[in-house]
Amino acid sequence: MTLVSLGSLIPIALLLGVGLAMDSFGISISHGFKNPKITIYRTLIIAGVFGFFQGLMPMIGWAIVYGFSSIKSFSDIFRQIVPPLAFLILTMIGVDMIRNCYSKKEDNDISDSKKSFALILIAQAIATSIDALSSGLAMNNYKAAEAGISAAIITLVTFGFCVVGVY
């Protein structure tokens, strides 16, 4: 494994962060449309959860490649599993959103709606960060510090995009 220079690491991580943040940005926009009077606290929660998962997933992908670097076929198998898994999760979320759109049930129970908001937000964050997991697989020539710096930049970029998206 070779050391990546900081001069090339930061622009690559910034561009990767922008690309990975777009799906989280889109969902953040929908959260803003759904609740036009959203509080700063809830905005920061949304941005924080999306940023956390967008930063965590590349580290998991990097750890998988780093840990299983002796098994050449593992990353090939993993790359074949991730796209259908992402499709399945996003389809389930989409079907649930359509079903909820046509249901006549109202959320009168505050604790239930807070609980469902948290679960939906986590599911959205995981679903939108699966591509970030795949990008971690491509960091096979990064050292731990380089992967960590990239993940931190991706987290911050996603956080910023999501704050802007909600508003």
The 8 nearest C-alpha neighbors of each residue, nearest first, counted from 0:
[[1, 140, 2, 141, 142, 139, 3, 65],
 [2, 0, 140, 3, 141, 142, 4, 139],
 [1, 3, 4, 141, 142, 0, 140, 145],
 [4, 2, 1, 8, 5, 141, 7, 145],
 [5, 3, 6, 7, 8, 2, 9, 145],
 [4, 6, 8, 7, 9, 3, 145, 10],
 [7, 5, 4, 8, 9, 10, 3, 11],
 [6, 8, 5, 4, 9, 10, 11, 3],
 [9, 7, 5, 11, 6, 10, 12, 4],
 [8, 10, 12, 11, 7, 13, 5, 6],
 [11, 9, 13, 12, 8, 7, 14, 6],
 [10, 12, 14, 8, 9, 13, 15, 7],
 [11, 13, 15, 9, 149, 10, 14, 16],
 [14, 12, 16, 10, 15, 11, 9, 17],
 [15, 13, 17, 11, 16, 12, 10, 18],
 [14, 16, 12, 18, 13, 17, 11, 19],
 [15, 17, 153, 13, 19, 14, 18, 156],
 [18, 16, 14, 20, 15, 19, 13, 156],
 [19, 17, 15, 16, 20, 21, 14, 22],
 [18, 20, 16, 17, 21, 15, 131, 22],
 [19, 21, 157, 17, 23, 18, 22, 16],
 [20, 22, 24, 23, 19, 18, 25, 17],
 [21, 23, 25, 24, 20, 127, 26, 19],
 [24, 22, 26, 20, 25, 21, 27, 127],
 [23, 25, 21, 161, 27, 22, 164, 26],
 [26, 24, 22, 28, 27, 23, 21, 29],
 [25, 27, 29, 23, 28, 24, 30, 22],
 [28, 26, 165, 24, 30, 164, 29, 25],
 [29, 27, 164, 165, 31, 25, 26, 30],
 [28, 30, 32, 26, 31, 27, 33, 25],
 [31, 29, 27, 33, 28, 32, 165, 34],
 [32, 30, 165, 28, 34, 29, 33, 35],
 [33, 31, 29, 34, 30, 35, 28, 165],
 [32, 34, 30, 31, 29, 35, 28, 37],
 [33, 35, 31, 37, 32, 36, 30, 29],
 [34, 36, 31, 37, 32, 33, 166, 30],
 [37, 35, 34, 38, 31, 33, 32, 166],
 [38, 36, 34, 35, 41, 39, 42, 31],
 [37, 39, 40, 41, 42, 36, 43, 35],
 [38, 40, 42, 41, 43, 37, 44, 162],
 [41, 39, 43, 38, 42, 44, 37, 45],
 [42, 40, 44, 38, 43, 39, 45, 37],
 [43, 41, 39, 45, 44, 40, 46, 162],
 [42, 44, 46, 40, 41, 45, 47, 39],
 [43, 45, 41, 47, 42, 46, 48, 40],
 [46, 44, 42, 48, 43, 47, 41, 49],
 [47, 45, 158, 161, 43, 49, 44, 48],
 [48, 46, 44, 50, 45, 49, 43, 51],
 [47, 49, 51, 45, 50, 46, 44, 52],
 [50, 48, 124, 46, 52, 51, 47, 53],
 [51, 49, 154, 158, 47, 157, 53, 48],
 [52, 50, 48, 54, 49, 53, 47, 55],
 [51, 53, 55, 54, 49, 50, 56, 128],
 [54, 52, 50, 128, 51, 55, 56, 154],
 [55, 53, 150, 154, 51, 52, 153, 56],
 [56, 54, 52, 58, 53, 57, 51, 59],
 [55, 57, 132, 59, 58, 131, 54, 53],
 [135, 58, 56, 132, 60, 131, 59, 55],
 [59, 57, 61, 55, 56, 60, 62, 135],
 [58, 60, 56, 62, 57, 61, 63, 55],
 [61, 59, 135, 136, 132, 57, 63, 58],
 [60, 62, 135, 58, 64, 136, 63, 59],
 [63, 61, 65, 59, 60, 64, 66, 58],
 [62, 64, 60, 66, 61, 65, 67, 59],
 [63, 65, 61, 67, 68, 62, 66, 136],
 [66, 64, 62, 68, 63, 67, 61, 139],
 [67, 65, 63, 64, 62, 68, 69, 61],
 [66, 68, 64, 69, 70, 65, 63, 73],
 [69, 67, 65, 64, 70, 66, 71, 63],
 [68, 70, 67, 71, 66, 65, 64, 73],
 [71, 69, 67, 68, 73, 72, 74, 64],
 [72, 70, 73, 69, 68, 74, 75, 67],
 [71, 73, 75, 74, 70, 76, 77, 69],
 [74, 72, 76, 75, 70, 71, 77, 67],
 [73, 75, 77, 76, 72, 78, 71, 64],
 [76, 74, 78, 72, 73, 77, 79, 71],
 [75, 77, 73, 79, 74, 78, 72, 80],
 [78, 76, 74, 80, 79, 75, 73, 81],
 [79, 77, 75, 76, 80, 81, 74, 133],
 [78, 80, 76, 77, 81, 75, 82, 83],
 [79, 81, 77, 78, 82, 83, 84, 76],
 [80, 82, 84, 78, 83, 79, 85, 77],
 [83, 81, 85, 84, 80, 86, 79, 78],
 [84, 82, 86, 85, 81, 80, 87, 79],
 [83, 85, 81, 87, 86, 82, 88, 80],
 [86, 84, 82, 88, 83, 87, 89, 81],
 [85, 87, 83, 89, 84, 88, 90, 82],
 [88, 86, 84, 90, 85, 89, 83, 91],
 [87, 89, 91, 85, 90, 86, 126, 84],
 [88, 90, 92, 86, 91, 87, 93, 85],
 [91, 89, 93, 87, 88, 92, 86, 94],
 [90, 92, 88, 94, 89, 93, 95, 87],
 [91, 93, 89, 95, 90, 94, 96, 88],
 [94, 92, 90, 96, 95, 91, 89, 97],
 [93, 95, 97, 91, 96, 92, 98, 90],
 [94, 96, 98, 92, 93, 97, 99, 91],
 [97, 95, 93, 99, 98, 94, 100, 92],
 [98, 96, 100, 94, 99, 95, 93, 101],
 [97, 99, 95, 100, 96, 101, 94, 102],
 [100, 98, 102, 96, 101, 97, 95, 103],
 [99, 101, 97, 98, 102, 96, 103, 95],
 [102, 100, 99, 98, 103, 97, 96, 104],
 [101, 103, 99, 104, 100, 98, 105, 97],
 [102, 104, 105, 101, 99, 100, 106, 98],
 [105, 103, 102, 106, 99, 107, 101, 100],
 [106, 104, 107, 103, 102, 108, 112, 99],
 [105, 107, 108, 112, 104, 109, 111, 110],
 [108, 106, 105, 109, 112, 111, 104, 110],
 [107, 109, 111, 106, 110, 112, 105, 113],
 [110, 108, 112, 111, 107, 113, 106, 114],
 [111, 109, 113, 112, 108, 114, 115, 107],
 [110, 112, 114, 108, 109, 113, 115, 106],
 [111, 113, 115, 109, 114, 110, 116, 106],
 [114, 112, 116, 110, 111, 115, 109, 117],
 [113, 115, 111, 117, 112, 116, 110, 118],
 [114, 116, 112, 118, 117, 113, 119, 111],
 [117, 115, 113, 119, 114, 118, 112, 120],
 [118, 116, 120, 114, 115, 119, 121, 113],
 [119, 117, 115, 121, 120, 116, 122, 114],
 [118, 120, 122, 116, 121, 117, 115, 123],
 [119, 121, 123, 117, 118, 122, 116, 124],
 [122, 120, 124, 118, 123, 119, 125, 117],
 [121, 123, 119, 125, 124, 120, 126, 118],
 [124, 122, 120, 126, 121, 125, 127, 119],
 [125, 123, 121, 49, 127, 122, 126, 128],
 [124, 126, 128, 122, 123, 127, 121, 52],
 [127, 125, 123, 124, 128, 129, 88, 122],
 [126, 128, 124, 125, 129, 22, 123, 23],
 [129, 127, 131, 53, 125, 130, 126, 124],
 [128, 130, 132, 131, 127, 126, 85, 125],
 [129, 131, 133, 132, 128, 134, 127, 19],
 [132, 130, 134, 128, 129, 57, 133, 56],
 [133, 131, 56, 57, 60, 129, 135, 130],
 [132, 134, 130, 136, 131, 135, 60, 129],
 [135, 133, 131, 137, 136, 132, 57, 130],
 [57, 136, 134, 60, 61, 132, 138, 137],
 [135, 137, 60, 133, 134, 61, 138, 64],
 [136, 138, 134, 135, 139, 133, 61, 140],
 [139, 137, 135, 141, 136, 140, 61, 134],
 [138, 140, 137, 141, 64, 136, 61, 65],
 [139, 141, 0, 138, 1, 142, 2, 3],
 [142, 140, 138, 145, 139, 146, 143, 2],
 [141, 143, 145, 144, 146, 2, 140, 0],
 [144, 142, 146, 145, 147, 141, 61, 148],
 [145, 143, 147, 146, 142, 148, 141, 149],
 [146, 144, 148, 142, 147, 143, 141, 149],
 [145, 147, 149, 143, 144, 148, 141, 150],
 [146, 148, 144, 150, 145, 149, 143, 151],
 [149, 147, 151, 145, 150, 146, 144, 152],
 [148, 150, 146, 12, 152, 147, 151, 153],
 [149, 151, 54, 153, 147, 148, 152, 154],
 [152, 150, 154, 148, 153, 149, 147, 54],
 [151, 153, 155, 149, 154, 150, 156, 148],
 [152, 154, 16, 150, 156, 151, 155, 54],
 [155, 153, 50, 54, 151, 157, 152, 156],
 [154, 156, 158, 152, 157, 153, 159, 151],
 [155, 157, 153, 159, 158, 154, 16, 152],
 [158, 156, 20, 50, 160, 154, 159, 155],
 [157, 159, 46, 50, 155, 161, 156, 160],
 [160, 158, 156, 162, 157, 161, 155, 163],
 [159, 161, 157, 163, 162, 158, 24, 164],
 [160, 162, 164, 24, 46, 158, 163, 27],
 [163, 161, 159, 164, 165, 160, 46, 42],
 [164, 162, 160, 166, 161, 165, 159, 24],
 [165, 163, 28, 161, 27, 24, 166, 162],
 [164, 166, 31, 28, 27, 162, 163, 30],
 [165, 163, 164, 31, 162, 28, 35, 42]]
